Amino acid sequence: MSNIKGTIVNVKDFLALDAVNIRITGASESIFTLEEGRSYVIPDFQREIRWTPENLIELMNDIFHQSKFLGNIILTRSESKRYAIIDGQQRTSLLRMLIRYVVANYGDELPEPPALCKIDNEAFTEYEKFQNNNFSLDGLSAEDAHNIQTGDQYRQSDRYRLLWDTINKSGIISDASKARSFITNLYRCQFNIILSEEDSTNYSIEYFLDVNLKGIKLDAEDIFKGYLFHLDPSAEVRQIWVALKRKSQEFNAACNSGSRTKTDCYPLMKMLEHFFYCYLYDTDRHNGIVFGEDFCLKQEVQIDSTTHYIGEHILKAINNNLYIRKMLQTVINFLQIAINVVSSETPSTNFKKLFELSAPKQKMDHDDIANFHSFMKMILLDRKVIVAKAVIIKYAINTLLFTGSRNKDDYKKLYALQMYVTLFSVFENKKGIEPVAKILKSRSWDAEVRSSIKVYCSKTTITERKRGAEFKFSTNPDNEEQRYHSIMLAAVYNYFSFSNGKVGIKKGKTAELHRFLSSPELFSVEHFVANKSGKCLVGYANSDEIYQYEYPSEIKKYSSSIFNYIFIPKSLNGRLENRVLQEKITVISKETIECEYSRMVIEAAGRAFEALPTLSAGNDRENKTLMDKYYSYDFKQQYGRFVSIILNMISDRFCID
């Protein structure tokens, strides 16, 4: 890299609006000058603000006790008075925030602060206005608030607001005396400023990647975006990236609606990884590409007579801007469908339009479309088996987003995918991409799905996998909610057929399947073996009174296991209350249960779980001891037997040999 200059600069000089002549200590001649009225630019290829409250509090504590050396700030100057921050934008933003906080709260009690230079955030065009209003929309005009929100391309304002509130809540700068001490130390903190005079934006991106790949660790998204903008510096690709980020955020917000969790249901980079598997191998040019979760090559490959080596980023290997833009736009189109699905209880008009047939006077069956909607929604909302979402991407690319003619059989391939995902969730222990990669990469993907189902259902394979499933579900019941898996398993068990290598719905059962998936009054979900409340009601042997028992903590997790659910009429469900399992079985045995899968689970429980110890009214301490002993020892053994019986019944249902 040519024309690099650098030396140590304190924070006060770095952020001041006035001109600063940068010299090496003891020298009279300037190395370079930071001009008066300058601005620091955060390029749109930079990562969004990622600092956490914990990061900020640690920095504040360090500065409060003494001035610190804060590392390197790397700048490129593309034009007069404008300096792109290649490395250090997060520290620069947070230090400006700290100064802003001190001035806003204690400015009248401090020496007059220097005027500060502007920060121009290309991905947050109204950042300065937001900062000058103390990172809040309160008190702004409707127009200004709207402009801030629309100019915040990557939805960073909430994180900035959180960090601003963290300063106040930390108590580190709680009065004027502390503020004076803090700001004095902050101004004396130092950076090592490294400046390049290069005038090429593309060169700046390349330098950004070089610095970070060889130094400070970026995550996969930062690196992906850097390479994307480096290889395609057009305004169009930047607009596509912003749209992609927003659609991803919208999708994950829709998945989290009404939930306490804030983690992404389908992280953007995991989705992009899956898209590459589904999209990349449709052309012979890319057949030899093998890449990892970091989007870097895992083995050497030759493309168009050029050799690409292990560790090279996949975007550099593909090196086709039009192809990448088209793929990213396809991701956006898929996300629009996904948002529609997870946001609606029943198929919307737009969803139904996806299943319009090319041939005139032909229509998809209403019940099929409703079933497709239900299955897609369950898979998209599944947090347990993320990789299963990739097969929905494959289906969407090749069917829903396919621009050629389609027929009913094309759409009904979703049933085969549903059966595959269900068997995968029960019998597969691997969570990575490997088990489904062959399907995703194949141009005859539906044949691969059917072939995989056949392997799952072969006598030899299902026997081997059943042993692993028994261990997984009986000794390590997962804390994550597996209700969706149970619904899918019940649907497949009740209504699916697999004959002559073809997956379908049993004759005349399509409407019944729709009814099962959409009628909570008839098929309400009951936490059967272990109650969701973590408690159970047990009858005494010598009294009509009820003893309320709370499970040991290690038993509570069984409430989320895939085999803990049955599907029964809501009226019956209400009568079960929080009864203990053995008493539920007695009540249910007097009723007619429509769901065949549920009848099977109830039968398995009746065979596996033995009678409870006898409890006596008025002796709760002894009763608790007896119940603790049962759940700590007998229950766990009986649960393992219960799982084994269920898996045997499932194996008998699907086994084709």
C-alpha positions as CSV (number, residue, x, y, z in Angstrom):
1,M,0.0,0.0,0.0
2,S,1.5,3.3,-1.1
3,N,1.6,6.7,0.7
4,I,0.9,5.6,4.2
5,K,1.6,7.9,7.1
6,G,1.0,7.6,10.8
7,T,1.7,8.4,14.4
8,I,0.1,8.8,17.8
9,V,-2.8,11.3,18.3
10,N,-4.9,12.1,21.3
11,V,-8.7,11.8,21.2
12,K,-9.2,15.6,21.7
13,D,-7.1,16.5,18.6
14,F,-8.6,13.6,16.6
15,L,-12.2,14.6,17.2
16,A,-11.7,18.4,17.2
17,L,-13.2,20.5,14.4
18,D,-10.0,22.7,14.3
19,A,-7.1,21.8,12.1
20,V,-4.5,19.6,13.7
21,N,-0.9,19.3,12.5
22,I,0.3,15.7,13.2
23,R,3.9,15.5,14.2
24,I,6.2,12.8,15.6
25,T,7.1,13.7,19.1
26,G,10.1,16.0,19.1
27,A,9.9,16.8,15.4
28,S,9.0,20.3,14.0
29,E,7.7,19.1,10.6
30,S,4.2,17.8,10.2
31,I,3.6,14.3,8.9
32,F,0.1,15.3,7.8
33,T,-2.6,17.8,8.7
34,L,-6.2,16.9,9.7
35,E,-7.9,19.9,8.1
36,E,-10.3,22.3,9.9
37,G,-14.0,21.4,9.3
38,R,-13.2,17.8,8.4
39,S,-15.6,14.9,8.7
40,Y,-15.0,11.2,9.4
41,V,-17.0,8.9,7.1
42,I,-18.2,5.5,8.1
43,P,-18.5,3.7,4.8
44,D,-21.5,1.6,4.0
45,F,-19.3,-1.5,3.7
46,Q,-18.5,-1.2,7.4
47,R,-20.1,-3.4,10.0
48,E,-23.1,-2.0,11.9
49,I,-22.6,-0.9,15.5
50,R,-21.9,-4.1,17.4
51,W,-20.8,-2.9,20.8
52,T,-22.8,-4.3,23.8
53,P,-23.5,-2.5,27.1
54,E,-20.9,-4.7,28.7
55,N,-18.2,-3.5,26.2
56,L,-19.1,0.1,26.8
57,I,-19.1,-0.1,30.6
58,E,-15.6,-1.8,30.4
59,L,-14.3,1.1,28.3
60,M,-15.8,3.7,30.6
61,N,-14.3,2.1,33.7
62,D,-10.9,2.0,32.1
63,I,-11.0,5.6,31.0
64,F,-12.4,6.8,34.4
65,H,-9.4,5.4,36.2
66,Q,-6.7,6.6,33.7
67,S,-6.1,7.6,30.1
68,K,-5.6,4.6,27.8
69,F,-4.0,3.7,24.5
70,L,-7.0,2.8,22.4
71,G,-5.4,1.0,19.5
72,N,-5.2,1.8,15.7
73,I,-7.5,4.1,13.7
74,I,-7.0,3.5,10.0
75,L,-8.2,6.3,7.6
76,T,-8.2,6.8,3.9
77,R,-8.6,10.3,2.5
78,S,-10.4,10.3,-0.8
79,E,-11.1,14.0,-1.0
80,S,-10.3,17.2,1.0
81,K,-11.6,17.1,4.5
82,R,-13.3,13.7,4.2
83,Y,-11.7,10.7,5.9
84,A,-13.1,7.2,5.5
85,I,-12.7,5.1,8.7
86,I,-11.4,1.8,7.6
87,D,-10.8,0.5,11.1
88,G,-12.0,2.0,14.4
89,Q,-15.4,3.3,13.5
90,Q,-17.0,1.7,16.5
91,R,-14.6,3.2,19.0
92,T,-14.9,6.6,17.2
93,S,-18.7,6.5,17.4
94,L,-18.7,5.5,21.1
95,L,-16.1,8.1,22.2
96,R,-18.2,10.8,20.4
97,M,-21.2,9.5,22.3
98,L,-19.4,9.7,25.6
99,I,-18.4,13.3,24.9
100,R,-21.9,14.1,23.9
101,Y,-23.3,12.6,27.1
102,V,-20.9,14.6,29.3
103,V,-21.6,17.9,27.5
104,A,-25.4,17.3,27.4
105,N,-25.6,16.6,31.2
106,Y,-22.7,18.6,32.7
107,G,-21.7,21.1,30.1
108,D,-22.5,24.2,32.2
109,E,-20.1,22.9,34.9
110,L,-17.2,22.1,32.7
111,P,-14.6,24.1,30.8
112,E,-15.9,25.0,27.3
113,P,-15.5,21.8,25.2
114,P,-13.9,22.0,21.8
115,A,-16.2,22.0,18.7
116,L,-16.2,18.5,17.3
117,C,-16.0,17.3,13.7
118,K,-18.8,15.6,12.0
119,I,-19.4,11.9,11.6
120,D,-21.0,11.0,8.3
121,N,-22.5,7.5,8.4
122,E,-23.3,6.3,4.9
123,A,-25.6,3.6,6.2
124,F,-27.4,6.0,8.6
125,T,-27.7,9.3,6.7
126,E,-29.3,11.3,9.6
127,Y,-26.9,9.9,12.2
128,E,-25.7,13.4,13.2
129,K,-29.2,14.7,13.8
130,F,-30.0,11.6,15.9
131,Q,-26.8,12.0,17.9
132,N,-27.4,15.7,18.5
133,N,-30.8,14.8,19.9
134,N,-29.2,12.6,22.4
135,F,-29.9,9.4,20.4
136,S,-33.6,9.9,20.8
137,L,-36.6,10.8,18.5
138,D,-38.3,12.6,21.4
139,G,-39.0,16.2,20.7
140,L,-38.3,16.0,17.0
141,S,-40.7,17.1,14.3
142,A,-42.5,14.3,12.6
143,E,-40.5,15.0,9.4
144,D,-37.2,14.8,11.2
145,A,-38.1,11.6,13.1
146,H,-39.3,10.0,9.8
147,N,-36.0,11.0,8.0
148,I,-34.0,9.5,10.8
149,Q,-35.9,6.2,10.7
150,T,-35.8,5.9,6.9
151,G,-32.1,6.9,6.8
152,D,-31.2,4.2,9.2
153,Q,-30.6,1.5,6.6
154,Y,-29.6,-1.3,9.0
155,R,-31.8,-0.4,12.0
156,Q,-28.9,0.7,14.2
157,S,-30.8,3.4,16.1
158,D,-32.1,0.9,18.8
159,R,-28.6,-0.2,19.6
160,Y,-27.3,3.4,19.8
161,R,-30.2,4.2,22.1
162,L,-29.4,1.2,24.3
163,L,-25.7,2.3,24.6
164,W,-26.7,5.9,25.4
165,D,-29.0,4.6,28.2
166,T,-26.2,2.4,29.4
167,I,-24.0,5.4,30.1
168,N,-26.6,6.8,32.4
169,K,-27.4,3.5,34.1
170,S,-23.8,2.6,34.8
171,G,-23.4,5.4,37.3
172,I,-19.8,6.0,36.3
173,I,-20.5,9.6,35.2
174,S,-23.0,10.5,37.9
175,D,-22.0,14.0,38.9
176,A,-20.0,17.0,37.6
177,S,-16.9,16.0,39.5
178,K,-16.8,12.6,38.0
179,A,-17.6,14.1,34.6
180,R,-14.6,16.5,34.8
181,S,-12.3,13.6,35.7
182,F,-13.7,11.4,33.0
183,I,-13.6,13.9,30.2
184,T,-10.0,14.9,31.1
185,N,-8.9,11.3,30.9
186,L,-10.9,10.7,27.7
187,Y,-9.3,13.6,25.9
188,R,-5.8,12.4,26.8
189,C,-6.5,8.9,25.5
190,Q,-4.4,8.1,22.4
191,F,-4.8,6.4,19.0
192,N,-2.2,5.3,16.6
193,I,-3.6,7.1,13.4
194,I,-2.6,5.4,10.1
195,L,-3.5,7.5,7.0
196,S,-3.6,6.5,3.4
197,E,-4.0,9.1,0.7
198,E,-5.5,6.6,-1.8
199,D,-8.5,8.0,-3.6
200,S,-10.2,4.8,-4.7
201,T,-13.3,3.6,-2.8
202,N,-12.7,0.1,-4.0
203,Y,-9.2,0.3,-2.7
204,S,-10.5,1.3,0.7
205,I,-12.8,-1.8,0.8
206,E,-9.8,-4.0,-0.2
207,Y,-7.7,-2.4,2.6
208,F,-10.6,-2.8,5.0
209,L,-10.7,-6.6,4.2
210,D,-6.9,-7.0,4.4
211,V,-6.7,-5.2,7.8
212,N,-9.5,-7.1,9.3
213,L,-8.9,-10.5,7.9
214,K,-5.3,-10.3,9.1
215,G,-6.0,-8.6,12.3
216,I,-9.2,-7.9,14.2
217,K,-11.7,-10.6,13.7
218,L,-14.8,-9.8,11.6
219,D,-17.8,-12.0,11.6
220,A,-19.0,-13.8,8.4
221,E,-21.5,-11.0,7.6
222,D,-18.9,-8.3,7.8
223,I,-16.5,-10.1,5.5
224,F,-19.3,-11.1,3.1
225,K,-20.5,-7.5,2.8
226,G,-17.0,-6.3,2.4
227,Y,-16.3,-8.6,-0.5
228,L,-19.7,-8.0,-2.1
229,F,-19.1,-4.2,-2.2
230,H,-15.5,-4.7,-3.3
231,L,-16.4,-6.9,-6.2
232,D,-19.5,-4.9,-7.1
233,P,-19.3,-1.2,-6.0
234,S,-22.5,-0.3,-7.8
235,A,-25.4,1.6,-6.1
236,E,-27.7,-1.3,-7.2
237,V,-25.9,-3.9,-5.1
238,R,-25.9,-1.6,-2.1
239,Q,-29.6,-1.1,-2.4
240,I,-30.1,-4.9,-2.7
241,W,-28.1,-5.5,0.4
242,V,-30.1,-2.9,2.4
243,A,-33.4,-4.5,1.2
244,L,-32.0,-7.9,2.1
245,K,-31.1,-6.9,5.6
246,R,-34.4,-5.2,6.2
247,K,-36.4,-8.2,4.9
248,S,-34.3,-10.5,7.2
249,Q,-35.0,-8.3,10.2
250,E,-38.7,-8.2,9.3
251,F,-38.9,-12.0,9.0
252,N,-37.2,-12.7,12.3
253,A,-39.4,-10.0,14.0
254,A,-42.5,-11.8,12.6
255,C,-41.1,-15.1,13.9
256,N,-40.6,-13.6,17.4
257,S,-44.0,-11.9,17.5
258,G,-45.6,-12.7,20.9
259,S,-42.5,-14.5,22.1
260,R,-40.0,-13.6,24.8
261,T,-37.0,-14.7,22.7
262,K,-35.1,-12.1,20.7
263,T,-32.7,-14.4,18.9
264,D,-33.1,-14.7,15.2
265,C,-35.2,-17.7,14.2
266,Y,-33.3,-17.9,10.9
267,P,-30.1,-15.8,11.0
268,L,-29.3,-14.1,7.7
269,M,-25.9,-15.6,7.1
270,K,-27.2,-19.1,7.8
271,M,-29.9,-18.4,5.3
272,L,-27.4,-17.2,2.7
273,E,-25.3,-20.3,3.3
274,H,-28.3,-22.5,2.5
275,F,-29.1,-20.4,-0.5
276,F,-25.7,-21.0,-1.9
277,Y,-26.2,-24.7,-1.6
278,C,-29.6,-24.5,-3.3
279,Y,-28.6,-22.0,-6.0
280,L,-25.0,-22.5,-6.7
281,Y,-24.9,-25.9,-8.3
282,D,-27.5,-25.4,-10.9
283,T,-24.6,-24.4,-13.2
284,D,-21.8,-26.7,-14.2
285,R,-19.4,-23.8,-13.7
286,H,-19.7,-24.1,-9.9
287,N,-19.9,-27.8,-9.4
288,G,-16.4,-28.1,-7.9
289,I,-17.0,-25.4,-5.2
290,V,-16.8,-26.7,-1.6
291,F,-17.2,-24.0,1.1
292,G,-17.7,-23.7,4.8
293,E,-19.9,-21.6,7.2
294,D,-17.5,-18.8,6.8
295,F,-18.1,-18.8,3.0
296,C,-14.4,-19.6,2.3
297,L,-13.3,-22.4,0.1
298,K,-12.5,-25.7,1.8
299,Q,-10.7,-27.2,-1.2
300,E,-8.9,-25.9,-4.3
301,V,-11.1,-25.4,-7.3
302,Q,-10.6,-24.3,-10.9
303,I,-13.2,-22.0,-12.5
304,D,-12.9,-20.7,-16.0
305,S,-9.2,-21.7,-16.1
306,T,-8.5,-19.8,-12.9
307,T,-7.4,-21.7,-9.8
308,H,-8.9,-20.7,-6.5
309,Y,-7.2,-21.8,-3.3
310,I,-8.4,-23.0,0.1
311,G,-9.4,-20.0,2.3
312,E,-10.4,-17.8,-0.6
313,H,-13.9,-16.2,-0.2
314,I,-16.6,-17.7,-2.3
315,L,-17.6,-14.4,-3.8
316,K,-14.1,-14.0,-5.3
317,A,-14.3,-17.5,-6.7
318,I,-17.7,-16.9,-8.3
319,N,-16.6,-13.4,-9.6
320,N,-19.9,-12.8,-11.4
321,N,-21.7,-9.6,-10.3
322,L,-24.9,-10.3,-12.2
323,Y,-25.2,-13.8,-10.9
324,I,-24.7,-12.7,-7.3
325,R,-27.2,-9.9,-7.6
326,K,-29.8,-12.3,-9.1
327,M,-29.2,-14.7,-6.2
328,L,-29.6,-12.0,-3.5
329,Q,-32.7,-10.7,-5.2
330,T,-34.1,-14.3,-5.0
331,V,-33.3,-14.4,-1.3
332,I,-35.4,-11.2,-0.9
333,N,-38.2,-12.7,-2.9
334,F,-38.1,-15.8,-0.7
335,L,-38.1,-13.7,2.5
336,Q,-41.2,-12.0,1.3
337,I,-43.0,-15.3,0.9
338,A,-41.6,-16.4,4.3
339,I,-42.8,-13.2,6.0
340,N,-46.3,-13.8,4.5
341,V,-46.4,-17.4,5.7
342,V,-45.3,-16.8,9.4
343,S,-47.5,-13.7,9.7
344,S,-50.7,-15.3,8.7
345,E,-52.9,-18.0,10.3
346,T,-54.4,-19.1,7.0
347,P,-53.2,-18.8,3.4
348,S,-53.4,-15.2,2.2
349,T,-54.4,-14.2,-1.3
350,N,-50.8,-13.6,-2.2
351,F,-49.8,-17.1,-1.0
352,K,-52.6,-18.7,-3.0
353,K,-51.4,-16.9,-6.1
354,L,-48.1,-18.7,-5.8
355,F,-49.9,-22.0,-6.6
356,E,-51.7,-20.8,-9.8
357,L,-51.3,-23.4,-12.5
358,S,-50.1,-22.7,-16.0
359,A,-52.8,-24.8,-17.6
360,P,-56.2,-23.0,-18.0
361,K,-59.2,-24.2,-16.0
362,Q,-57.0,-26.1,-13.6
363,K,-56.8,-25.2,-9.9
364,M,-54.9,-26.5,-6.9
365,D,-57.1,-28.0,-4.3
366,H,-57.9,-25.6,-1.4
367,D,-57.0,-28.2,1.2
368,D,-53.6,-28.8,-0.4
369,I,-52.8,-25.1,-0.4
370,A,-53.9,-24.9,3.3
371,N,-51.7,-27.9,4.2
372,F,-48.7,-26.4,2.3
373,H,-49.1,-23.2,4.3
374,S,-49.3,-25.0,7.6
375,F,-46.2,-27.2,6.9
376,M,-44.1,-24.2,5.6
377,K,-45.0,-22.2,8.7
378,M,-44.0,-24.9,11.1
379,I,-40.7,-25.5,9.3
380,L,-39.9,-21.8,9.1
381,L,-40.7,-21.3,12.8
382,D,-38.7,-24.3,13.9
383,R,-35.7,-23.2,16.0
384,K,-34.5,-26.8,16.7
385,V,-33.6,-28.0,13.2
386,I,-32.4,-24.9,11.3
387,V,-31.0,-26.9,8.4
388,A,-34.5,-28.2,7.6
389,K,-35.4,-24.7,6.4
390,A,-32.9,-25.2,3.6
391,V,-35.2,-27.7,1.9
392,I,-38.0,-25.1,1.9
393,I,-35.6,-22.7,0.1
394,K,-34.9,-25.5,-2.5
395,Y,-38.7,-25.9,-3.0
396,A,-39.3,-22.2,-3.2
397,I,-36.5,-21.6,-5.8
398,N,-37.6,-24.5,-8.0
399,T,-41.3,-24.2,-7.6
400,L,-42.8,-21.1,-6.1
401,L,-40.2,-18.7,-7.6
402,F,-39.8,-20.7,-10.8
403,T,-40.9,-18.6,-13.9
404,G,-41.7,-21.6,-16.1
405,S,-44.8,-23.7,-16.3
406,R,-45.8,-25.8,-13.3
407,N,-48.3,-28.5,-12.6
408,K,-50.0,-30.0,-9.5
409,D,-47.3,-32.7,-9.1
410,D,-44.6,-29.9,-8.9
411,Y,-46.4,-28.3,-6.0
412,K,-47.2,-31.5,-4.2
413,K,-43.5,-32.2,-3.9
414,L,-43.8,-30.3,-0.7
415,Y,-45.5,-33.3,0.9
416,A,-42.3,-35.4,0.2
417,L,-40.2,-32.6,1.7
418,Q,-42.5,-32.6,4.8
419,M,-42.1,-36.3,5.3
420,Y,-38.3,-36.0,4.8
421,V,-38.1,-33.2,7.4
422,T,-40.2,-35.2,9.8
423,L,-38.1,-38.3,9.6
424,F,-34.9,-36.2,9.7
425,S,-36.1,-34.5,13.0
426,V,-36.8,-37.9,14.6
427,F,-34.0,-40.1,13.3
428,E,-31.1,-37.8,12.4
429,N,-28.6,-36.7,15.1
430,K,-26.5,-34.4,12.9
431,K,-27.5,-30.7,12.8
432,G,-25.1,-29.5,10.1
433,I,-25.7,-29.1,6.4
434,E,-24.1,-32.5,5.5
435,P,-27.2,-34.7,5.8
436,V,-29.2,-32.5,3.4
437,A,-26.4,-31.2,1.2
438,K,-27.0,-33.8,-1.5
439,I,-30.6,-32.8,-1.9
440,L,-29.8,-29.1,-1.9
441,K,-27.1,-29.4,-4.6
442,S,-29.0,-31.8,-6.9
443,R,-30.9,-30.6,-10.0
444,S,-33.1,-33.7,-9.5
445,W,-33.7,-32.7,-5.9
446,D,-37.1,-34.2,-5.6
447,A,-35.7,-37.6,-6.6
448,E,-33.0,-37.2,-3.9
449,V,-35.7,-36.4,-1.3
450,R,-37.6,-39.6,-2.2
451,S,-34.4,-41.6,-2.1
452,S,-33.5,-40.2,1.3
453,I,-36.9,-41.2,2.6
454,K,-36.5,-44.7,1.3
455,V,-33.1,-44.9,3.1
456,Y,-34.7,-43.7,6.4
457,C,-37.5,-46.2,6.0
458,S,-35.4,-49.3,5.1
459,K,-35.5,-51.9,7.8
460,T,-31.7,-51.9,8.3
461,T,-31.4,-48.1,8.5
462,I,-34.4,-47.5,10.6
463,T,-33.2,-50.1,13.1
464,E,-29.8,-48.4,13.4
465,R,-31.2,-44.9,13.6
466,K,-33.8,-45.9,16.1
467,R,-31.1,-46.8,18.6
468,G,-29.7,-43.3,18.3
469,A,-33.1,-41.8,18.5
470,E,-33.9,-43.8,21.6
471,F,-30.8,-42.4,23.3
472,K,-31.5,-38.9,22.1
473,F,-35.1,-38.7,23.3
474,S,-35.0,-40.8,26.4
475,T,-31.7,-39.7,28.0
476,N,-31.4,-36.2,26.7
477,P,-34.8,-34.7,26.3
478,D,-34.2,-31.2,24.8
479,N,-35.3,-28.0,26.5
480,E,-36.2,-26.5,23.2
481,E,-39.8,-26.6,22.2
482,Q,-40.5,-29.6,19.9
483,R,-44.3,-29.1,19.5
484,Y,-43.9,-28.4,15.8
485,H,-42.0,-31.6,15.3
486,S,-44.7,-33.5,17.2
487,I,-47.5,-32.0,15.0
488,M,-45.6,-32.9,11.9
489,L,-44.9,-36.4,13.1
490,A,-48.6,-36.9,13.9
491,A,-49.6,-35.6,10.5
492,V,-47.2,-37.8,8.7
493,Y,-48.1,-40.8,10.9
494,N,-51.9,-40.3,10.3
495,Y,-52.2,-39.2,6.7
496,F,-49.1,-39.8,4.6
497,S,-48.3,-42.8,2.4
498,F,-45.0,-43.9,0.9
499,S,-45.5,-46.4,-1.8
500,N,-43.5,-47.3,-4.9
501,G,-41.0,-44.5,-4.1
502,K,-43.7,-41.9,-4.1
503,V,-44.9,-39.7,-1.2
504,G,-48.5,-38.7,-1.0
505,I,-51.5,-38.2,1.2
506,K,-53.6,-41.3,1.7
507,K,-56.6,-41.5,-0.6
508,G,-59.4,-39.2,0.5
509,K,-57.4,-37.8,3.5
510,T,-56.3,-34.4,2.2
511,A,-59.3,-32.6,3.8
512,E,-58.8,-34.6,7.0
513,L,-55.2,-33.5,7.1
514,H,-56.3,-29.9,6.7
515,R,-58.8,-30.4,9.5
516,F,-56.1,-31.8,11.8
517,L,-53.8,-28.9,11.1
518,S,-56.4,-26.2,11.4
519,S,-58.9,-27.3,14.1
520,P,-57.6,-26.5,17.6
521,E,-61.0,-27.3,19.1
522,L,-60.8,-30.9,17.9
523,F,-57.0,-31.4,18.1
524,S,-55.7,-29.2,20.9
525,V,-52.2,-29.8,22.1
526,E,-51.9,-31.6,25.5
527,H,-48.5,-31.9,27.3
528,F,-49.2,-35.5,28.1
529,V,-46.4,-37.2,30.0
530,A,-45.0,-34.1,31.8
531,N,-47.1,-31.0,32.3
532,K,-45.8,-27.7,31.0
533,S,-46.5,-26.1,34.4
534,G,-43.9,-28.4,36.0
535,K,-46.5,-29.6,38.5
536,C,-49.0,-32.4,38.6
537,L,-52.1,-33.2,40.7
538,V,-52.2,-36.6,42.3
539,G,-55.2,-38.3,44.0
540,Y,-54.8,-39.7,47.5
541,A,-55.6,-43.4,48.2
542,N,-57.9,-42.6,51.2
543,S,-59.4,-39.2,50.3
544,D,-61.1,-37.2,47.6
545,E,-58.6,-34.4,48.1
546,I,-55.7,-33.7,45.6
547,Y,-52.0,-33.5,46.3
548,Q,-50.1,-30.9,44.2
549,Y,-46.6,-32.1,43.4
550,E,-43.8,-30.1,41.7
551,Y,-41.5,-32.2,39.5
552,P,-37.7,-32.2,40.2
553,S,-36.0,-29.6,37.9
554,E,-34.5,-32.4,35.7
555,I,-38.0,-33.7,34.9
556,K,-39.5,-30.3,33.8
557,K,-37.5,-30.4,30.6
558,Y,-39.4,-33.5,29.5
559,S,-42.4,-31.2,28.8
560,S,-40.7,-30.0,25.6
561,S,-39.8,-33.4,24.3
562,I,-41.2,-34.5,20.9
563,F,-43.1,-37.4,22.3
564,N,-44.7,-35.4,25.2
565,Y,-47.6,-34.2,23.0
566,I,-51.0,-35.7,22.1
567,F,-53.8,-34.0,20.1
568,I,-57.3,-34.3,21.7
569,P,-60.5,-32.3,21.8
570,K,-60.2,-29.1,23.7
571,S,-63.1,-30.0,26.0
572,L,-61.3,-33.2,27.1
573,N,-58.0,-31.3,27.4
574,G,-59.6,-28.9,29.9
575,R,-60.9,-31.8,32.0
576,L,-57.4,-33.3,32.3
577,E,-56.2,-30.1,34.1
578,N,-52.7,-30.8,35.6
579,R,-53.4,-34.4,36.5
580,V,-50.5,-36.8,36.7
581,L,-50.0,-39.0,33.7
582,Q,-51.4,-42.2,35.1
583,E,-54.7,-40.4,36.0
584,K,-54.8,-38.8,32.6
585,I,-54.7,-42.2,30.9
586,T,-57.7,-43.4,33.1
587,V,-59.7,-40.3,32.0
588,I,-58.8,-40.6,28.3
589,S,-59.5,-44.3,28.2
590,K,-63.2,-43.5,28.5
591,E,-63.2,-41.2,25.5
592,T,-62.9,-41.7,21.7
593,I,-59.7,-40.2,20.4
594,E,-59.8,-39.4,16.7
595,C,-56.0,-38.8,16.2
596,E,-54.4,-42.2,15.4
597,Y,-51.0,-40.9,16.4
598,S,-52.3,-39.8,19.8
599,R,-53.9,-43.2,20.4
600,M,-50.5,-44.8,19.7
601,V,-48.7,-42.5,22.2
602,I,-51.4,-43.1,24.8
603,E,-51.1,-46.9,24.3
604,A,-47.3,-46.6,24.6
605,A,-47.6,-44.6,27.8
606,G,-50.0,-47.2,29.3
607,R,-47.6,-50.0,28.6
608,A,-44.5,-48.1,29.8
609,F,-45.4,-46.2,32.9
610,E,-46.2,-48.2,36.0
611,A,-48.5,-47.3,38.9
612,L,-47.5,-44.4,41.2
613,P,-46.6,-44.9,44.8
614,T,-49.6,-44.8,47.1
615,L,-50.1,-41.3,48.8
616,S,-52.0,-40.5,52.0
617,A,-53.8,-37.3,52.8
618,G,-52.3,-35.3,55.6
619,N,-48.7,-36.6,55.1
620,D,-47.3,-34.3,52.5
621,R,-43.7,-34.6,53.6
622,E,-43.7,-38.4,53.1
623,N,-45.7,-38.0,49.9
624,K,-43.1,-35.7,48.5
625,T,-40.3,-38.2,49.4
626,L,-42.2,-41.0,47.6
627,M,-42.9,-38.9,44.5
628,D,-39.3,-37.6,44.4
629,K,-38.0,-41.1,44.5
630,Y,-40.4,-42.2,41.7
631,Y,-39.4,-39.3,39.4
632,S,-35.7,-39.5,40.1
633,Y,-35.4,-43.2,39.4
634,D,-38.5,-45.1,38.1
635,F,-39.9,-42.4,35.9
636,K,-36.7,-42.0,33.9
637,Q,-36.4,-45.8,33.2
638,Q,-40.1,-46.0,32.3
639,Y,-39.7,-42.9,30.0
640,G,-36.9,-44.7,28.1
641,R,-39.2,-47.7,27.6
642,F,-42.0,-45.3,26.5
643,V,-39.7,-43.8,23.8
644,S,-38.6,-47.2,22.6
645,I,-42.2,-48.4,22.2
646,I,-43.1,-45.3,20.2
647,L,-40.1,-45.6,18.0
648,N,-40.9,-49.2,17.3
649,M,-44.5,-48.3,16.3
650,I,-43.2,-45.5,14.1
651,S,-40.7,-47.8,12.5
652,D,-43.4,-50.4,11.9
653,R,-45.6,-47.7,10.2
654,F,-42.9,-46.5,7.8
655,C,-40.7,-49.5,7.3
656,I,-40.8,-50.6,3.6
657,D,-38.8,-53.9,3.8
